[in-house]
Amino acid sequence: MFPKGTKRKFSDPGEEPASSGDHAPPSSAVARTLSSSYSLQRQSLLDMSLIKLQLCHMLVEPNLCRSVLIANTVRQIQEEMTQDGTWQIMTQALAAAQCPPDRLVATEVLCRQADAAAQSPKPPSVAGLEEGYSSEEVVMEGDVETEVTMSTLSAAPPQLSSASYLAGPFVMGPCWQEEEEDGECEEDEEDSEECVSEGEEGDQDPLSADSRTGEQVFGTFEIKHPAPPPDPVLDELFSDVDPSYYDLDTVLTGMQSAPKMGPYDLLESLSSHGPTALSSSASCRSDLNELDHIMEIIVGS
Amino acid sequence: MGGGENTGCPIQPDPLVIRFLRTFKEVLKFVLFSYTVLFGALLLARWTTYFMVGKTALPTRGSTARVRGPSPSPSPSPLQTLPESAHHGTGGGSSEVQWCFSQVKGAIDDDVAEADIISTVEFNDSGELLATGDKGGRVVIFQQEPESKTQPQCRGEYNVYSTFQSHEPEFDSLKSLEIEEKINKIRWLPQKNAAQFLLSTNDKTVKLWKISERDKRPEGYNLKEEDGRCRDFNAITALRVPVFRPMDLMVEASPRRVFSNAHTYLINSISVNSDCETYLSADDLRVNLWNLEINDRSFNIVDIKPANMEELTEVITAAEFHPNQCNTFVYSSSKGTVRLCDMRASALCDNHAKLFEEPEDPNSRSFFSEIISSISDVKFSHSGRYMMTRDYLSVKIWDLNMEARPVETYQVHEYLRSKLCSLYENDCIFDKFECCWNGNDSVVMTGSYNNFFRMFDRGYRQDVTLEASRENSKPRAVLKPRKVSTGGKRKKDEITVDSLDFSKKIIHTAWHPLDNIIAVATTNNLYIFQEKGN
């Protein structure tokens, strides 16, 4: 690992994203905020990994090996960021700030990378970004306690603004939602990272899970219904919620355990309302509706 | 030096002793002389060999015996150590083998039907049969034609012998997931009788297939006609004995055993034991041992599933039995380690007998280090002394007696190291390339992108990159070595890294166990190349 304080050269061939040079225009504000391009690259790598973790083809069992490798990469980045101290910065910034519902710079950077990397076959995840999947479910094959998380990546209008960057990085629970484009909104009982999402773009149905404390590295998702979500989406969402698909005990432990820094916490279980939510999709649905209602009130839309 | 004639003086030594000493002296002289002659002859032989073979590396197996002599052995390092040395070669074929195109199977058009994508290739033990499995669950077996008398140098062609649907798509209702019918692996069983047996597996189920020929059929039944209609009983006046008459060759494949419901995760490997009675099947977290005769029970011999799935950081990627020792097998992991286990030690082989892991080079550490160290394939050599592992960028050869590091490392496509981020993005970094040995374990082969495949000659330290493409598909056209230009300047005929087509990858390759014939699978075509006959 890179020792603390060492800056990688910008042109380090090992990790330079395809279009690192194009970051300038939209992220100029951000770039000023973060002086190191290494951090930017690391960030984008992290975002990319998380998106990969989320987007799995649901018809067939997801590849466990690939998921484990990506999760290990994420964990590695997370550890490094913790060492660097960037982690805490992000947490604090996140806690302090009202997260505007803007998409992350990093995400746009990611999209940009996808554009630039068009010479290779586009990865499905990035393609998803472009095409604006409204919701995809990911069930981590048993290895993560998570399950269904929604990632909505719509090619929304680029409202990336600088502030969202810090708040953004997926890694913090709520940040993760920012990743999902519109700021995040969390439930009341969760920690203070309330994000008001105004003008949510596109359909987003991130599934919110419990982010008990700010320490919890990977956050949870909330269900937002800016517009009535298409039913097939929800059906798809719930059709895959299958307690027997992953180890129930891990899910339960995820639900109830004390928050700990683990990459799998990122994709956490269904809702914070308790383990029972898992067992019946009906209750999930009602919970989601409830959440939706609450969010709408908060958002005032 | 008086003789023994003077017996008076007591100081004179015994004549017998003197004679003995004299004889002894002669013997010693003779011995010395013969050693010198021997030594000289050996030196001469050595120098002759050296000049004949050329200045390239001498064969490593000791060519000169240790000679005790007045002068030390000559220095052209007779015992070359195996660890990697820069390959010096003319860049031509591995040693003197030149490969030429033999056949291509599969559709010609570029429109690839998903179901036709080849997912595994395997020769049987004699090399006469070549089996391929595809994504649509079908197995196609090719048989080599006997060598023709007119062209003795040209090895027989492979023609379709049998095609059958091995696996069907299933739906797991419990998890609401489809189970793909794609054939992940095919392994042949050693032939015991006239029929051939193979194991084929998809993600969840292993099947034992019997492939048998029928070229005779009984004729002359008493109670029914040839077409099956019943004969009129009143018209039967005499009894006859049915006889076998020849018919057109028919090849039948019938499933003999179905081994199912033993794997929670997706099966990635199967391997037949050298005892020909058992085999193992490995999924991401467990390895099971089966008896070929018993399909409703299997033993779990490796289980790396953690109690808490959150702590999962490593999965099994491949497993194989030792070719000679029926109690030994290895399994590789996504962290770049290979564990060798002995089934005699305990029923559950979670504790490895040996752990093969190369320490990481701290200088080349990056975020992708772990991903590219994940081993995608592990294969024992035919001799059983070595083992080869394939990770994303390299092929490593391990001596089973040395766990600390591989004895040889070959870089397959080092030029991709700077592209890891984009390869991660388009998921190519997760491609699981396979590798294979040739019949006498002197050359190893593996695939790469742009329909390139690479061969590494271990003895001559040469490597070559060849391409499987339609353009080189003229009969007996010699394959021209390809080169990827890594530096700034691109020479003629070289291809730059950026113009490589990453959608065209060669994952599955197989080498005939006895001959220089290779089968290389591109996306939906199977290329067969053979050594250029003289």
Chai-1 contact restraints between the chains, C-beta under 6 A:
chainA,res_idxA,chainB,res_idxB,connection_type,confidence,min_distance_angstrom,max_distance_angstrom,comment,restraint_id
A,P13,B,S418,contact,1.0,0.0,6.0,A-B,restraint_1
A,G14,B,S366,contact,1.0,0.0,6.0,A-B,restraint_2
A,E15,B,S366,contact,1.0,0.0,6.0,A-B,restraint_3
A,E15,B,C421,contact,1.0,0.0,6.0,A-B,restraint_4
A,P17,B,C421,contact,1.0,0.0,6.0,A-B,restraint_5
A,A18,B,S422,contact,1.0,0.0,6.0,A-B,restraint_6
A,L45,B,F367,contact,1.0,0.0,6.0,A-B,restraint_7
A,L59,B,E178,contact,1.0,0.0,6.0,A-B,restraint_8
A,V60,B,E178,contact,1.0,0.0,6.0,A-B,restraint_9
A,V60,B,E180,contact,1.0,0.0,6.0,A-B,restraint_10
A,E61,B,L177,contact,1.0,0.0,6.0,A-B,restraint_11
A,L64,B,Y265,contact,1.0,0.0,6.0,A-B,restraint_12
A,L64,B,D284,contact,1.0,0.0,6.0,A-B,restraint_13
A,L64,B,V315,contact,1.0,0.0,6.0,A-B,restraint_14
A,C65,B,V315,contact,1.0,0.0,6.0,A-B,restraint_15
A,C65,B,S334,contact,1.0,0.0,6.0,A-B,restraint_16
A,R66,B,F430,contact,1.0,0.0,6.0,A-B,restraint_17
A,V68,B,V315,contact,1.0,0.0,6.0,A-B,restraint_18
A,L69,B,S334,contact,1.0,0.0,6.0,A-B,restraint_19
A,L69,B,I371,contact,1.0,0.0,6.0,A-B,restraint_20
A,N72,B,T313,contact,1.0,0.0,6.0,A-B,restraint_21
A,N72,B,E370,contact,1.0,0.0,6.0,A-B,restraint_22
A,T73,B,F367,contact,1.0,0.0,6.0,A-B,restraint_23
A,A117,B,S422,contact,1.0,0.0,6.0,A-B,restraint_24
A,A117,B,E425,contact,1.0,0.0,6.0,A-B,restraint_25
A,S120,B,S422,contact,1.0,0.0,6.0,A-B,restraint_26
A,S120,B,N426,contact,1.0,0.0,6.0,A-B,restraint_27
A,S120,B,F502,contact,1.0,0.0,6.0,A-B,restraint_28
A,P121,B,N426,contact,1.0,0.0,6.0,A-B,restraint_29
A,P121,B,S503,contact,1.0,0.0,6.0,A-B,restraint_30
A,P123,B,E425,contact,1.0,0.0,6.0,A-B,restraint_31
A,P123,B,N426,contact,1.0,0.0,6.0,A-B,restraint_32
A,P123,B,D427,contact,1.0,0.0,6.0,A-B,restraint_33
A,G142,B,M309,contact,1.0,0.0,6.0,A-B,restraint_34
A,D143,B,M309,contact,1.0,0.0,6.0,A-B,restraint_35
A,D143,B,L312,contact,1.0,0.0,6.0,A-B,restraint_36
A,E145,B,E310,contact,1.0,0.0,6.0,A-B,restraint_37
A,D242,B,S176,contact,1.0,0.0,6.0,A-B,restraint_38
A,S244,B,L174,contact,1.0,0.0,6.0,A-B,restraint_39
A,Y245,B,K175,contact,1.0,0.0,6.0,A-B,restraint_40
A,D247,B,M309,contact,1.0,0.0,6.0,A-B,restraint_41
A,T250,B,M309,contact,1.0,0.0,6.0,A-B,restraint_42
A,G262,B,E310,contact,1.0,0.0,6.0,A-B,restraint_43
A,Y264,B,E310,contact,1.0,0.0,6.0,A-B,restraint_44
